[in-house]
Amino acid sequence: GHIGLQPQTAKSFKQVGRDPAERAEALRSADALVAAGAMSLLLEHMASDLAAEITRNVPVPTVGCCVTPQPVAVPPLA
């Protein structure tokens, strides 16, 4: 499963999980993907504390991509 920034459909490239609503949605998505049978989760461009919380709460391996404590500037696609 893929949680966080999804470049294929993103309207913005800001870091995911900085506000409470985004954070709650990411946690719900992780649970839903595991319940649906995901064998691993890709956590992309999200706050590191959120990625850590997801990793602690799911029984499958997680892989972080651009998971940082502070937002990282991602240049727009040309």
Solvent accessible surface area in square Angstrom, and as a share of the most:
residue,aa,sasa,rsa
1,G,43,0.41
2,H,55,0.24
3,I,6,0.03
4,G,20,0.19
5,L,13,0.07
6,Q,70,0.31
7,P,49,0.31
8,Q,149,0.66
9,T,108,0.63
10,A,33,0.26
11,K,205,0.87
12,S,56,0.36
13,F,52,0.22
14,K,109,0.46
15,Q,5,0.02
16,V,27,0.15
17,G,3,0.03
18,R,111,0.40
19,D,58,0.30
20,P,112,0.70
21,A,75,0.58
22,E,47,0.21
23,R,61,0.22
24,A,37,0.29
25,E,91,0.41
26,A,5,0.04
27,L,45,0.22
28,R,142,0.52
29,S,30,0.19
30,A,2,0.01
31,D,85,0.44
32,A,61,0.48
33,L,53,0.26
34,V,34,0.20
35,A,92,0.72
36,A,89,0.69
37,G,50,0.49
38,A,22,0.17
39,M,168,0.75
40,S,48,0.31
41,L,2,0.01
42,L,57,0.29
43,L,3,0.01
44,E,23,0.10
45,H,3,0.01
46,M,0,0.00
47,A,1,0.01
48,S,35,0.23
49,D,81,0.42
50,L,0,0.00
51,A,9,0.07
52,A,43,0.33
53,E,45,0.20
54,I,1,0.00
55,T,65,0.38
56,R,173,0.63
57,N,93,0.47
58,V,15,0.09
59,P,114,0.72
60,V,28,0.16
61,P,91,0.57
62,T,34,0.20
63,V,90,0.52
64,G,51,0.49
65,C,52,0.31
66,C,73,0.44
67,V,42,0.24
68,T,34,0.20
69,P,92,0.58
70,Q,127,0.56
71,P,80,0.50
72,V,67,0.39
73,A,99,0.77
74,V,54,0.31
75,P,104,0.65
76,P,115,0.72
77,L,137,0.68
78,A,154,1.19
